[in-house]
């Protein structure tokens, strides 16, 4: 849906602070944003959101239903389509130009998607493949650069388009499977895999968008926990662990996105939620990172962010526990 900025994936992966700083005392003062594990996953999220917007509005007739014009997501300069040789389905290629600012970010590269079975995206069991080709997001103010390559397979388990969760009181469920390589500004490359169920539902249907919410749950079990993501951390030690420490992430409290505009256009804000990233670091225990949504951070001035849990929220609080050492930082959505 237009401007449906739900942080679909980014809300559920924890930011890994620099492990070499683990002996410092806790410092709640925000530092300048930099590319880290959270920043990488946030950009996967943003690209998947653009795909959802296009499928549900341009292809799925959402904009026609609301009698409103569909606008391309920010940063998109064109959308091309070709026909797949294998299945005869259309492949839509979303091209980003790199010159138009999207807030404080600049996007370039390509994200494509293709219906792999069925005849339409809204049919139960339909799946589509989302492919990232050098999709790059740069924050010029901080020097952060994130590049994505890889693919995600999305299966529409319930059938229906997302906007029908409001107009028809439907519950829309998508299953996500996939892996990407994330390249950071220092040329570090890390793999990441996703196992998710995403559920859209409304408490105010029909035709009242204020009650629309998104729930994200893990869809595989590791060590008794419902895990949504596994991968390697950006930061690591030397030798055997120079390629990153293994981690898995599961939710402690569901993440909740609230419609902060009251109409179909939103905007939608993450107002609460808590996830934990368990990291395997030899000879250190416990080793985990908690991320809690619902904070407001004015990063242009000094001071500790507040926790309003409302539509002013724009940041996560990141608490890193490495043995007896704890540190606190903040990350913009």
C-alpha positions in Angstrom: 0.0 0.0 0.0 1.1 3.5 -0.6 3.5 4.8 2.1 2.9 1.5 4.0 6.3 1.8 5.7 6.0 -1.1 8.2 9.7 -2.0 8.6 8.7 -5.5 7.7 12.0 -7.2 8.4 14.2 -4.5 10.0 12.3 -4.4 13.2 13.2 -8.0 14.1 17.0 -8.0 13.8 19.3 -6.7 16.5 22.0 -4.1 15.9 25.4 -5.5 16.8 27.6 -2.8 18.5 31.3 -2.9 18.1 32.5 -5.9 20.1 35.9 -4.3 20.7 34.1 -1.7 22.9 32.5 -4.3 25.1 34.6 -3.3 28.2 33.2 0.2 28.3 30.8 1.3 30.9 27.1 1.7 29.8 26.6 5.0 27.9 23.0 5.9 26.9 24.1 8.9 24.9 23.4 8.3 21.2 26.3 8.4 18.7 26.1 9.1 15.0 24.4 6.4 13.1 26.7 3.9 11.3 26.2 0.8 9.2 25.7 -2.2 11.4 23.6 -5.3 11.5 20.4 -3.4 12.1 21.1 -0.9 9.3 21.5 -3.8 6.9 18.3 -5.5 7.7 16.4 -2.2 7.8 17.2 -1.8 4.1 16.0 -5.3 3.2 12.8 -4.2 5.0 12.5 -1.0 3.0 12.9 -2.7 -0.4 10.4 -5.5 0.5 8.0 -2.7 1.5 8.3 -1.1 -1.9 7.5 -4.4 -3.6 4.4 -4.8 -1.4 3.3 -1.3 -2.3 3.6 -2.1 -6.0 1.9 -5.5 -5.8 -1.0 -4.3 -3.7 -1.6 -1.0 -5.4 -0.5 -1.1 -9.0 -1.0 -4.8 -9.8 -3.6 -5.6 -7.1 -5.9 -2.7 -7.8 -5.7 -1.2 -4.4 -5.3 2.3 -5.8 -8.3 1.8 -8.1 -10.4 0.6 -5.2 -9.7 3.8 -3.4 -10.0 5.9 -6.5 -6.5 7.4 -5.8 -3.5 7.7 -8.0 -0.6 5.3 -7.4 2.8 7.0 -7.0 6.1 5.1 -7.4 8.0 4.6 -4.1 10.7 7.2 -3.2 13.9 6.7 -5.2 12.4 4.6 -8.0 13.1 6.1 -11.4 11.4 3.3 -13.5 9.8 -0.1 -13.4 10.5 -2.3 -16.4 8.8 -5.7 -17.1 9.9 -8.7 -19.1 8.5 -12.2 -19.5 10.2 -15.1 -17.8 11.4 -17.8 -20.2 10.8 -20.5 -17.7 7.2 -19.9 -16.5 5.9 -17.2 -18.8 5.3 -14.9 -15.9 6.2 -11.2 -15.9 9.3 -10.1 -14.1 9.0 -6.6 -12.8 12.3 -4.7 -12.3 12.3 -1.8 -9.9 15.1 0.6 -10.8 16.5 3.1 -8.2 18.2 6.3 -9.5 20.5 7.2 -6.6 20.0 11.0 -7.1 16.7 11.7 -5.3 16.9 11.8 -1.5 14.4 9.7 0.4 14.5 11.4 3.8 18.2 11.2 4.6 18.8 8.2 2.4 19.8 7.7 -1.3 18.9 4.5 -3.1 20.4 2.9 -6.2 20.5 -0.5 -7.9 17.6 -2.8 -8.7 15.0 -5.0 -6.9 13.0 -7.3 -9.1 10.0 -9.6 -8.4 8.3 -12.4 -10.3 5.2 -14.5 -9.7 6.4 -18.1 -9.7 3.1 -20.0 -9.7 -0.6 -19.4 -9.9 -2.0 -16.7 -12.2 -2.2 -13.8 -9.7 -0.6 -12.6 -6.5 -3.8 -12.7 -4.5 -4.4 -16.5 -4.9 -3.8 -18.7 -1.9 -0.5 -20.5 -2.4 0.8 -18.0 -4.9 4.5 -17.3 -4.4 6.8 -14.6 -5.8 10.5 -14.3 -5.8 12.1 -10.9 -4.9 15.7 -10.5 -6.1 18.2 -7.8 -5.0 20.8 -6.8 -7.5 23.4 -4.3 -6.0 20.5 -2.6 -4.3 22.4 0.2 -2.4 21.3 2.6 0.3 23.6 5.5 1.3 23.2 7.9 4.2 25.5 10.7 3.2 25.4 12.5 6.6 26.9 9.4 8.4 28.9 7.7 5.7 26.7 4.5 6.0 26.5 2.5 2.8 24.5 -0.8 2.6 24.5 -3.0 -0.5 22.2 -6.1 -0.9 22.4 -9.1 -3.2 20.3 -12.2 -2.9 16.6 -13.3 -3.0 13.5 -13.8 -0.9 10.6 -16.1 -1.7 7.2 -14.9 -0.4 4.2 -17.3 -0.3 0.7 -15.9 0.1 -0.7 -18.5 2.4 -4.1 -17.0 3.0 -4.8 -15.4 -0.4 -6.0 -11.9 -0.8 -4.2 -8.5 -1.0 -3.1 -6.7 2.1 -5.6 -3.9 1.7 -8.4 -6.5 2.0 -7.6 -6.9 5.7 -9.5 -3.7 6.1 -12.0 -3.6 3.2 -13.0 -7.2 3.7 -12.0 -7.9 7.3 -9.6 -10.6 6.0 -6.5 -11.9 7.7 -3.6 -11.9 5.2 -0.7 -14.2 5.9 2.6 -14.3 4.1 5.4 -16.8 4.6 9.0 -15.5 4.0 12.0 -17.6 3.1 15.3 -16.3 1.7 18.9 -15.3 2.0 20.9 -12.2 1.2 24.5 -11.0 1.4 24.9 -7.6 3.0 27.9 -5.5 2.0 28.8 -2.7 4.4 30.7 0.5 3.7 34.0 -1.0 4.8 33.4 -3.9 2.3 32.6 -6.4 5.0 30.1 -9.0 3.6 27.8 -11.0 5.8 25.1 -13.6 5.0 21.6 -13.5 6.5 18.6 -15.9 6.2 15.0 -15.3 7.1 12.2 -17.5 8.3 9.1 -15.4 8.9 5.3 -15.4 9.0 3.7 -11.9 8.5 0.1 -11.4 9.4 -2.0 -8.4 8.5 -5.3 -7.9 10.4 -7.6 -5.1 11.4 -9.7 -4.5 14.5 -11.7 -1.8 12.8 -12.8 -3.4 9.5 -14.5 -2.8 7.3 -13.2 0.4 5.7 -11.6 2.0 8.8 -7.8 1.9 8.4 -7.0 3.0 11.9 -7.1 -0.5 13.3 -4.8 -2.2 10.8 -1.8 -3.9 12.3 1.1 -6.2 11.3 2.5 -9.0 13.4 5.8 -10.8 12.6 6.5 -14.2 14.0 9.3 -16.7 13.6 8.7 -19.7 11.4 11.4 -22.2 12.4 12.4 -23.6 15.8 16.0 -23.5 17.1 16.7 -24.4 20.7 13.1 -24.2 21.6 12.7 -20.6 20.4 10.7 -19.4 17.4 13.5 -17.9 15.3 12.9 -15.4 12.5 16.5 -14.9 11.4 20.0 -16.3 11.4 23.3 -15.0 10.2 26.7 -13.7 11.0 27.4 -10.5 12.9 29.1 -7.6 11.1 31.7 -7.2 13.8 33.9 -10.1 14.9 37.3 -11.0 16.3 40.3 -12.4 14.7 41.2 -15.8 13.2 38.4 -18.4 13.1 35.8 -15.7 14.0 37.0 -13.0 11.6 34.0 -13.8 9.4 31.5 -12.9 12.1 29.9 -14.6 15.1 26.9 -16.8 14.6 23.5 -15.5 15.8 19.8 -16.2 15.8 17.0 -13.8 16.5 13.5 -14.4 18.0 10.8 -12.1 19.3 10.2 -11.6 23.0 7.2 -9.3 22.5 5.4 -8.9 19.2 6.2 -5.8 17.3 3.2 -3.5 16.7 2.8 -1.0 13.9 0.1 1.6 14.3 -1.7 3.6 11.7 -0.8 7.1 12.7 -2.8 8.9 10.0 -6.2 7.2 10.2 -6.6 6.8 6.4 -5.3 4.1 4.0 -2.1 6.1 3.4 -1.0 6.0 7.1 1.8 6.7 7.9 2.4 3.5 9.9 4.8 3.6 12.8 6.4 1.0 14.9 5.3 1.8 18.4 6.4 -1.1 20.5 8.1 -4.5 20.4 11.1 -6.4 21.8 13.4 -9.0 20.2 16.5 -10.8 21.3 19.6 -11.7 19.3 21.5 -14.6 20.8 25.2 -14.5 19.8 27.7 -17.3 20.1 31.0 -15.8 21.3 33.6 -18.2 22.7 34.4 -17.9 26.4 31.8 -15.2 27.0 28.4 -15.8 28.6 25.7 -14.6 28.5 26.0 -13.0 25.1 22.8 -11.4 23.7 21.4 -8.1 22.4 17.9 -6.9 23.1 16.2 -4.4 20.8 13.1 -2.5 21.9 11.0 -0.3 19.7 9.0 2.7 20.6 11.7 5.3 21.4 12.0 8.9 20.1 15.6 10.0 19.3 16.4 13.6 18.3 19.8 12.7 17.0 20.7 16.3 16.2 21.0 17.2 19.9 22.6 15.6 22.9 20.5 13.7 25.4 18.9 10.4 26.1 16.0 9.3 23.9 12.6 9.1 25.4 10.1 6.1 25.2 6.7 7.4 24.2 5.4 4.2 22.5 3.3 6.3 20.1 3.4 7.8 16.7 6.4 10.0 17.5 8.6 6.9 17.9 11.5 6.7 15.5 14.2 4.5 17.1 15.1 1.3 18.8 16.9 1.0 22.1 19.7 -1.5 21.8 21.0 -3.2 25.0 24.1 -5.4 24.5 25.1 -7.9 27.2 28.5 -9.5 26.9 29.3 -11.4 30.1 29.4 -8.8 32.9 29.5 -5.8 30.6 26.4 -4.0 29.3 26.2 -1.1 26.8 23.2 0.9 25.5 22.9 2.6 22.1 20.1 3.7 19.8 19.3 3.1 16.1 16.9 5.0 13.9 14.2 2.9 12.2 
